[in-house]
Amino acid sequence: FEPARPDGSLVRTRMGTGAVLATCHGRAAHAAKASDGRNAIVALAEFLAGAHRLPAELPGVLINVGNIRGGGPATNIVPDFAESELDVRVSRPGDVTALLARLDQLSAPINARDGFRLELKPAFNRPPKGTGPAEAAAFAALQLAGRDLGLAPFTWVDTGGGSDGNLLYAAGLPNLDGLGPLGDFLHSDRECVDLPSLITRSQLSALFLHRLATGEITLPA
């Protein structure tokens, strides 16, 4: 019951989701003698700029530099610590290996410099969600239920956002995703929901589940 797209479309596939924690250690020094120090913020920024460009060379991979922390209240100190979290998304399980290899390559030149240490800690929490014959059959039955209710025609789309549907699919459980109300502009100050769709989408799911329970809908094993 993740939100539907603004036109009522469901979600067919989702990207796998994870994060990479990048921590850079340098060497503190007085800003008046910066050559004695190793600026962790500048080194990390160099890595992040390279990571930001990776989706252009790795189709099916998305990277968002989500935050950055480092330094302190005193600007006359060369910062010896900086840290950032990257949101990463992949279309195929094999994309993870390629992505981590490129991130390691970006960190290698920094680690080769005297006084720097850049550590990467990846963590993936959802594998990609695909679709199979059971989902296709269920979606066709859902479309029929929508027509019988007089709803506007809808389709399904591929998206980068993750959901519990990723976990269900990975466990071998077919699922329809995006059955919730219509909405838009997720994760922004413009996020909204179409209130009447709370009723129509509930009716849609109720009719579909009724037909599934009575055997009117059969799904491939």
C-alpha positions in Angstrom: 0.0 0.0 0.0 2.8 2.4 -0.9 1.2 5.4 -2.7 0.2 5.1 -6.3 1.6 7.4 -9.0 -0.4 10.6 -9.6 -2.2 8.9 -12.6 -3.1 5.9 -10.5 -0.3 3.7 -11.8 1.1 0.9 -9.6 4.8 0.0 -9.3 6.2 -2.9 -11.4 9.8 -3.0 -10.3 11.9 -1.2 -7.7 15.6 -0.6 -7.3 17.6 -2.2 -4.5 18.5 0.2 -1.8 21.4 0.7 0.6 23.9 3.2 2.0 27.6 3.7 2.1 29.2 5.5 5.1 32.4 7.3 4.0 34.7 8.3 6.9 37.8 10.3 6.3 40.6 10.8 8.8 43.3 13.5 8.3 45.6 15.4 10.6 44.8 18.4 12.7 47.0 21.5 12.6 46.7 25.3 13.1 45.2 27.0 10.1 48.2 29.4 10.0 50.4 26.4 9.2 48.0 24.3 7.2 50.8 22.4 5.5 51.4 20.5 8.7 47.8 19.2 8.6 45.7 17.0 6.4 42.3 18.5 5.7 39.8 15.6 6.0 36.9 17.7 4.7 38.7 18.6 1.4 39.8 15.0 0.9 36.3 13.7 1.5 34.8 16.3 -0.8 37.1 15.1 -3.6 35.8 11.6 -3.1 32.1 12.7 -3.0 32.4 14.7 -6.2 33.7 11.5 -7.9 31.0 9.4 -6.4 28.3 11.8 -7.5 29.4 11.3 -11.1 29.4 7.5 -11.1 25.7 7.1 -12.2 26.8 8.5 -15.6 29.1 5.6 -16.1 27.2 2.9 -14.3 23.7 2.5 -15.9 21.1 1.4 -13.4 22.9 2.9 -10.4 21.8 6.0 -8.4 23.8 7.8 -5.8 22.7 10.7 -3.5 25.2 12.4 -1.1 22.8 12.6 1.8 24.7 14.5 4.4 28.2 15.5 5.5 29.7 16.1 8.9 33.2 17.3 9.9 35.3 19.9 11.4 34.2 21.9 14.5 33.3 25.4 15.7 36.9 26.6 15.4 37.7 27.5 11.8 41.4 28.1 12.6 41.9 24.3 12.9 42.6 22.0 10.0 39.9 19.4 10.3 41.1 15.9 10.9 37.7 14.2 10.5 34.8 14.3 8.0 32.0 11.8 7.3 29.2 11.4 4.8 26.4 9.0 4.1 25.5 8.1 0.5 22.1 6.7 -0.5 22.8 4.1 -3.2 20.3 2.3 -5.4 20.9 -0.5 -7.9 18.7 -2.1 -10.6 20.3 -5.5 -10.6 22.0 -7.5 -7.8 25.3 -7.5 -9.8 25.4 -3.7 -9.8 26.5 -3.8 -6.2 29.8 -5.4 -7.0 30.6 -2.9 -9.8 29.5 0.1 -7.7 31.7 -0.9 -4.7 34.6 -1.6 -6.9 34.4 1.9 -8.4 34.0 3.5 -4.9 37.2 1.7 -3.8 39.0 3.0 -6.8 37.9 6.6 -6.0 39.2 6.2 -2.4 42.5 4.6 -3.3 44.3 7.8 -4.3 43.3 9.5 -1.1 44.5 6.5 1.0 47.8 6.6 -0.8 48.5 10.1 0.5 50.5 10.6 3.6 48.3 11.3 6.7 44.9 10.3 5.2 42.6 7.3 5.7 39.3 7.0 3.9 37.1 4.1 5.1 33.9 2.9 3.3 31.2 0.9 5.1 28.5 -0.3 2.7 25.1 -1.7 3.9 22.4 -2.8 1.6 18.9 -3.3 3.1 16.7 -4.2 0.1 17.5 -6.1 -3.0 15.9 -5.1 -6.3 12.2 -6.0 -6.7 11.4 -7.7 -10.0 8.2 -9.0 -11.5 7.2 -12.5 -12.6 4.2 -14.4 -14.0 2.2 -14.2 -10.7 2.6 -10.4 -10.5 1.6 -10.0 -14.1 -1.6 -12.2 -13.7 -2.5 -10.3 -10.5 -2.0 -7.0 -12.1 -4.2 -7.9 -15.0 -6.9 -9.0 -12.6 -6.5 -5.7 -10.7 -7.0 -3.7 -13.9 -10.2 -5.7 -14.6 -11.4 -4.9 -11.1 -10.7 -1.2 -11.7 -12.7 -1.2 -15.0 -15.6 -2.9 -13.2 -15.6 -0.2 -10.6 -15.5 2.5 -13.3 -12.0 3.8 -12.4 -9.8 5.5 -14.8 -7.4 3.1 -16.6 -4.1 2.6 -14.9 -0.8 0.9 -15.7 2.4 0.1 -13.7 5.8 1.7 -13.9 9.4 1.1 -12.8 10.7 3.3 -9.9 13.9 3.8 -7.9 12.2 3.9 -4.5 12.3 0.9 -2.2 9.5 -0.7 -0.2 8.5 -3.8 1.7 7.7 -5.2 -1.8 11.5 -5.6 -2.3 11.7 -7.9 0.7 8.6 -9.9 -0.2 9.9 -10.5 -3.7 13.3 -11.5 -2.4 11.6 -14.1 -0.2 9.7 -15.5 -3.2 6.4 -14.0 -2.4 4.6 -12.4 -5.4 3.2 -9.0 -4.5 1.4 -6.0 -6.0 3.1 -2.7 -5.0 1.7 0.8 -5.0 -1.9 -0.1 -4.1 -2.3 2.9 -1.9 -4.0 6.3 -2.6 -2.8 8.6 -5.3 -0.1 11.0 -4.3 2.9 13.0 -5.5 6.1 14.9 -4.6 7.2 12.4 -2.0 9.8 13.4 0.6 9.4 17.1 -0.1 7.4 20.0 1.4 4.9 19.5 -1.5 4.1 15.9 -0.6 0.3 15.4 -1.0 -2.4 12.8 -1.2 -5.6 12.8 -3.3 -8.2 12.3 -0.5 -11.0 10.8 -2.6 -8.6 8.1 -3.8 -8.5 6.8 -0.2 -12.0 5.5 -0.9 -11.6 4.3 -4.5 -8.3 2.5 -3.9 -9.8 0.8 -0.9 -12.7 -0.4 -3.0 -10.2 -1.6 -5.7 -8.3 -3.7 -3.2 -11.5 -5.0 -1.5 -12.9 -6.2 -4.9 -9.6 -7.8 -5.9 -9.2 -9.6 -2.5 -12.8 -10.8 -2.7 -12.3 -12.3 -6.1 -9.0 -13.9 -5.0 -10.7 -15.4 -2.0 -13.6 -16.8 -4.0 -11.4 -18.3 -6.6 -12.4 -16.0 -9.4 -8.7 -15.0 -9.6 -6.1 -17.7 -9.9 -2.4 -17.0 -10.0 0.5 -19.0 -11.4 2.5 -20.9 -8.8 
